[in-house]
Every structure is written in C-alpha cells, then in structure tokens.
Amino acid sequence: MDPGISVSLDPAFALQSLAFVLGGALLGTLSGLTPGLHANNFALILAGMAPLMPGPPLLVGAAMLSAGVVHTFLDVVPALALGVPDAEMAVAALPGHRLVLDGRGYEALRLSAMGSALAVVFAVPLAVPVTLVMVELWPTLVEHMPLVLGCVVVIMLLTETTLSGLVGGLLAFGTSALLGTTALDLDPAAPLYGDILAPLFAGLFGAPILIDAMGGSGIPEQTVDTITIPRQAVLLPAAAGALAGAVVGYLPGVSSAIAAVLALLALPGSSGDRGFVIATSGVNTANTIFALFAFVALGAPRTGVLVAVERAEVPLNLPVLLSAVAIAAAIGFVLVLVVGDWYLRVISTLDYMKLCLVILALLVVLSYVFAGAIGIVVFSVSAIVGFIPVRFGANRVHLMGVLIGPIALFYYGI
C-alpha cells in the first residue's frame, strides 16, 4: 500500500489542517467524557459522519485520529470518577479507584496524562523500527496466532497470586470466551450500525463496577494534586506502556489493560497502582501510533478509529496524520488537567447512587442504540459474566477472553 508521504508548506493547508484537528479534538473530548462510550463505538459514529464532513479525505482522517487520541487521554476521567466503591472495598477496587479513595484523584489524572504524553514521545521514534521487525515476523505470528494468544492468557493467569484468583481467572476467561463466540456471530438490527461490541464491553466492564459502587459513599474529598513518586517511577512505566502499545497495535484481542499488566511484570516493585495508571494510559495512546504504522505496513486496521479511516478512504499521508496525533496529544494533556479536575469536583457533589443508576440506564440505552433489543440481552448476560472475576478476587483483564477466544478459533479455522 502506498503511504502517499508528502510534505506541505502551504500556510492555507496548514490552517485548514489545524481546524480539522481541533474539530476532531472537540469530538474526542465529548466522547472521552461520556461514560460507557467505548473508543470503538465512537469510531463507528465517526465512520458514519465521514461522508457528511466537508473537506478532503486526508483532513477528515486527521480529524478522526485527533478525536481518537483525545479520547484516549480523557476516557480516564469518567473511569476514575465513576464506580468508586466504599473504602472497605478498596482492596478489590481498580488501581485508579484506590487512588481516588485515598484522596489522590487529581494525582491519578496527572499520572494518566503524563503516561499518555510520554507514550507519544517514546512511540514515535520506536514506530519505524518496531514496524520493520513486525513486518518480518508477521507471517510467523499469523501461522501461530492461537499459540501466541495462548501464551498471553497463561501469563495473565500466572499473575494471580491466590488459588481463588486463579480459579476466577480461568472461569472468567472461559465464560467470556464462550460469550464472545456466541455474541459476535449475531447480526443485530439496531438504530445505529449494529455493533455488538458496545453491549458486550458495557456489560463486562461497566455494569459490575457501577453496581458494586451503588452502596458506596461516592468520591471523598480530593486533596493531593502533585506527583508523589520519583521521576524514574514515571518514566519506566510510561516507556513500558509505549512498548506494550506495539503489542496491542499488532496482536488482535490483546487489550490495553492486558498489555499494561504484561509491561509492569518487567518492572518489579517499582510501580504499584500509580505505575498501572501510567502504563495503561501509555498503552492506550501509543496504540494509536503503532496501529497507524501497522495499518500502513500491513493494511490491517487494528483499532476502531482506523477502521473508520479505512471506510472513509483516507490517503495514508504519515507526516500529516502523525502531526495530527502530536497536536491532539498536546491538547489531550491540557484537557485532562483542566477538565478532569472539574469533572471530579462536580461528581463529588452529586447523589452517588442516583448517578450510578443514571449511568447504568445510559449503558442500557447505548446497548439498544448500537445493537437493538438483542443488545440489551447481551448487556445483561455480559454483566453477570463480568461479576465472576470480582467475586473470586481475580483481575478483570481475564474477561478479554470475549475477543481472544473467538480470534484464536478464527485462526484455527473453526
């Protein structure tokens, strides 16, 4: 595929490009702050909007990438603000929630912003050599993809430190894989696009957190807004997250959370909850860059945003598209600090149980909008499956069996 690389010094084109990038950043802000709206669901909306957007396809693509990058910066904000349990549940809470419970939500936002921003700094120079290596390895990876994904699953299970966690991880992976194998074959009639992933992910990862948080007292007062860990403890997880972003960019079914856990295994004793927040954010954002290079090199879109770019027939002009990513990353960094603090303050003033109920209702509506009546059924079943790792004290990442299982079967030809 011809990447169509060119350099433009036309001031009018530069201003027009900036306008599209800013427009995409606005869309990414709205989507990133909307609870339950996954990046892939948002990408489908972008794909539908593309024909309606005036301007050359290249700049439409720049706007899409800008929206996707800003979304990866800001989606941590509702993730931190919603689903926070009582202090007694802190041990079972997500790493970011534990920081919020300690009054360190502002610090968590800054750690996330730094993780995403540093991931861009690390990923851009790494993208070319990593892509060259992956192009050589790709035929071998495809031939042995089930084995590769199986190794990922085994490593994830070995991170469980208790027998209960191991059993819960196995059960969560098996049931979610069965759920994915069944649900992904459905062809729902829906008001919007017919995307079954929306109710699947909302049920598996959204509903259980919100339901468990209903009995909580909401967000405690946030008092710490400074980074309280050494500089090295920020740089190492960010670099590891950037490298792990390459894994997500090339291997189907491997989520940012899985890649972050794998990355942190290489950093024993140096990270903890803060390192997980940094690495996960870094994976999420670096994935955009590596996936773009993978799309150019292999012609296979690995993210929902790049599927939208492909559908819009965007010319793959890397300098323009990477410039859009860099500008969007700078915008996203600032927005996390400004909008994120405000978001946490506002949420802390609301009735938490009512808020959780409203968000659950929103997830049900999104499930219907993207997958129709069958989407509500899939959402409900997924929510039940989503409680398995929580009740066994296992890591939620095992629920990514919902994609890993069907993908492994696909490569087996089943």
N, C-alpha and C positions, 0 to 999 in steps of 0.2 A: 504494500500500500504506500503510495506516495505521500509523505508527510507534508508536502507543499510548503516547505520552510522558506520564509522570506522576511526581510527587514524593511519596515516602512518608517520614513522620517517625515511623513506628511502630517503637519500640525492639525489639519481638519480631521484626518482619520484618527489621530491620537485622541482628540477631544471627543469624537463620536464613540471611540472605544471606551473611554473613561465613563461616558454617560451610560453605556450598556453595562459596564462592570458595576457602577453604582446602583443601577436599577436591579441587577441581579443580587447585589448585597442587601438591598431592601427586602426582596422576596425571601432571601435566606434568613434574614432577621425575623420576619414574620413566621416562617416555618419552624425555625430553630426554637422559638419561644412558645410554640404551640404544643402542649402536652399530647403525646400519643401519635404525633405525625412523624413517622419514620422517614429517613432520608430517601429511601427507595420509593415510598408513596409520593413524596413531594416531587421526585424526579418524574414520575408518571404525569403529574399535573403539568410540569414544565414541558414535557413532550407534547401534551395536548395543546398547550399555549403557543408552542413554537411557530406554527403556521400563522398565528394571529399577530406575531410581533413584527413590526416594521423594521427593515434594515437587512443588511447582508447576512447570510447564514453564519459566517465566521463570527460576527459580533453577537449573534444570538447564542452561539456556542460559548462565547466568552461570558455572557450573562448567566448561562446555565452553570458553568463552572464556578463563577463567582458566588452564585446562590448556594451551590453545594458546599463550597469551602466555608462560607459564613455560617451555614447550618451546622457544620461540624464543630465550629467554635462555640456556638450558642446553645446547642442542644443539651449541654451540661447544666445549663441554668435551671430549666424545669426538672431535670433529673435530680439535682440537689435540693430543690425547693419542695418537691412533692414526694410523697411516700416515705416521709421521715417517721420512724416508729418512736415508741417511748424509750426513755433511757435504759429501761430494763431489757429492752430488745437490742441494745447496741451491738452485742457480740454477733448477732445474726444479721445485722444491717449491712448494706453495701458500704465500701470504704468511704465514699464521699459523704454518705449519710452519717457515718460515725464522726467525721469532722464537723458536720453541722451540729450534731448533738453536743459536741464539745465547745460550741460557740465559735467555731473556726470556719464557717461557711464562706466568709469573704476570702480567707486564705485559700480555701479549696478552689474558688473561682480563679484566683490569681495563679495557682499552680496549674490549673487546666489551661488557662490562656498561655502560660509560658510553655507548657508541654506542646501545645499546638503550634505556637510560633517557632519554637526551636526545631520542631519536626520538619517544618518547611525549610529552615536553614540547612538542616542535615540532609534532607531528602533530595533537594535539587541537585547538588553535586554528585550524590550517590546514584541518581536515577539512571544515568547513561551506563556506567559500568555494570550495575546490577541488571539492567535490561539486556545488555550484551551477554552476560552469563546465563540469564534465564532463557534467552532465545536458544542458546546451545543446549540447555538442559530440558527444554520444554517437551520435545518428543519422548524423552525417557520418563518424565513426570507423567505425561498423559498415559503412557503404557502401563505405569504402575500407580496410577492415581488412587485406587482403593487402598493399596498398601500405605501410601503416603498419608492419606487421611486417617487410616487406622492407627498409624504411629502417633499422630496428633491426639487422637482420642485416648490412647493408652497413656501418653504423657500427662494429659489432663487428669485422668483418673489417679495417677500416681501422685498428684499434688495433694490429694485428700489425705489428711493425717489421722483420720479415725476410721474404724470399721463401718460405723454408721454412715459417714460421709462417702465412703467407697461404695457401699450398697446403694445409697441415694443417688450417687453419680451414675452408676450403672443403670438403675431404674429410670432415672430422668433421661439419660441418653436413649435407652431402648424405647420408651414410650413416646418420646418426642420424634424419634426416627420413624416409628410406625405412624404417628400422626402426620408427619410431613409426607410420607409415602402415599398416604391416603388423600390428604387435603390438596396436595399440589397437582393431582390429576383432575381436580374439579374444574369445571368451566362455568363460573358463576355469572348469572345475569345480574348486572348491577348498574346503578345510575351513573357510575364513573369507572371506566376502564376494566372492571372485572379482575381485580388484583387480590388474590387470596392471601398474599403475604401480610397485608395490613391486619386482618383479624388474627392471624397466627402469631405475629410478634406482639400485638397488643395484649393478647390473652396470655402468652407465655411469660412475657417480661414486664408488662404494665399492671395488669389486674391484680396479681398476687401481692405486689408491693403496696398498692393503694388499699387493698382490703385489710392487710395486716396493719397498715398505718392508721386505720379509722379510729382505733381505740387510743391513739397517741394524743399527746397534748399539742402537737404542732411544732413549729420551729422555735427553739429557745432563742434568747437574745444573742445576737452575734457580736462578739467583742473584739476579735482578732482579725486584722486585715493585712498583716505583714507576714512575709515568708519566714518561717521559723526553722528552716532546715538549711544546712550548708549548701553552697553553690554546687559542689560536686554532686550532692544528692539530688539536684535538679537536672544537671546536665546528663548524668548517666542514664536515668530512666527515659529522658527525652530522646537521647541517641538510640537507646534500645527500642523505644517505641517507633522511631523513624525506620529502623531496620526491619522491625516486625511489620511495619506498614507495607513493606515489599512482599511479605508473605501473604497478607490479606489481598494485595493487588494482583497476585498471580494465582493463588490457590483458592478454588471455589469452595464455599461453605465454611471457611475459617473467618470468624468474626473478629472485630477489634478487641473484644474482651479476651477471647482465647489467645490472640497474638500478644496482648499485654501480659497475660499470665506467663506465657512462654518466655517473653522477654525478661520478666522480672526474675525468672529462675536463674538467669545468668548474673543477677545482682544480689547475692545472698546477704541478708541482714542490713542492707543499706537503704531500704525504701519504705516498706510498710504501706499504710493507707495512702500517704502522700505520693509515694512512688507509683502506686497503682493509678491514681488520678492523673498524674503526669503522663505515664506511659500510655494509658488508654486514650487520652486526648491526642497524644502524639501519633498513635497508630491511626486513629480516625482521620486526622488531617493529612498525614503522609500518604495514606492510602490513595487519596485523590491524585497525588502527583505520580506515584508508581503506577496506578491503574491507567493514567493517561498515557504514559510511556508504553505500558503493556498493550494498550489499545492500538497505538501507532505501530508497534512492532509485530503484534500477533493478530490484530484485527478482531480481538475478542473483548467486548466491553465487560468489565468486572464489577462495575457499580451501576446503580440505578441512574445516576446522572449521566454516565457515559452511554447507557442505553438510549437515553433521551437525545444525547448528542448525535448518536448514530442515526436515530429515526429522523432527526432534523437535517441530516446530510450535511453536517458541518465540516468544512475543509480543515484538515488536521495541521494547522499552522502553529507549530510548537512555540515559537517566540511570542506570538500574540496570546495564545492560550495560557502559557506559563506566566506571562506578565499579568494576566487577569487573576491567576491564582495568587500571585505575590501581593497584588494590591488588595485583593479580597482578604488575604490573611492579615494584613495590617489593619484593615477595617474591623475584622472579626476580633482581633486582640483588644482594640479600644472598646468595642461594644460590650465584650464580656465584663470589663471592669466597670463601665458606666451603667449599662442596663442590668447586669447581673446583680449588683449591689441593691439597686432599686427594686428588682424583682423579689429578692429575699425579704426586703423590708415590707413590701406590700403583702406578700403571702403570710408573713408572721402576724398580720393584723386581722386575718380572716378566720372564720369558724372552720377549723381543720376538717372535721367530719363532713360538713356540708361541701367543702371544697373537694374532698376525695370523691364524694358521691357525684358531684358535677363532672369531675374528670372521668370517672367510670362511665357516666352517661355519654360523655363525648367519645370515649373509646367505642362504645356500642354504636353510636351514630356513624363514626368513621368506618367501622366494620361493615355497616349496611351500605354506606356510600360506595365503598370500594368493592364489596363482594355480595351485596344484596342480602336476602333472607338467609341464605346458606352461610354468609359471613358471620351472622350473629350466632349460629350454631357452632361454627368453627371457633369463634371467640370464646364461647362458654366452655367447650371441651378443652381448648388450649389453656384457659385459666385454671382448670382442675389439674392438668398436667404440670402447669407452672408452679404449683404448690409442692410438688414432690421434693425438689432439692431443698426448699426452705424447711420442710418438716424433718428432713433427715440431716440437716446441718451441712449440706453439700453446696458446692459452688454452682451458681446458676448457669455458668457457661456450658455445662453438660447439655442444656436444653438446645444447644445449636445442633444436636442430632437431627433436629427438624429439617436442616439443609444437608448436613454431612451424610446422613443415611441415604436419602434419595440420590444424591450426587454419586456416592460410591456405587449404588445399584446401577445407575446410568452408565458408569464407566465399565461395569461388569457386563453390560448389555442386557440387564434384566428389566 
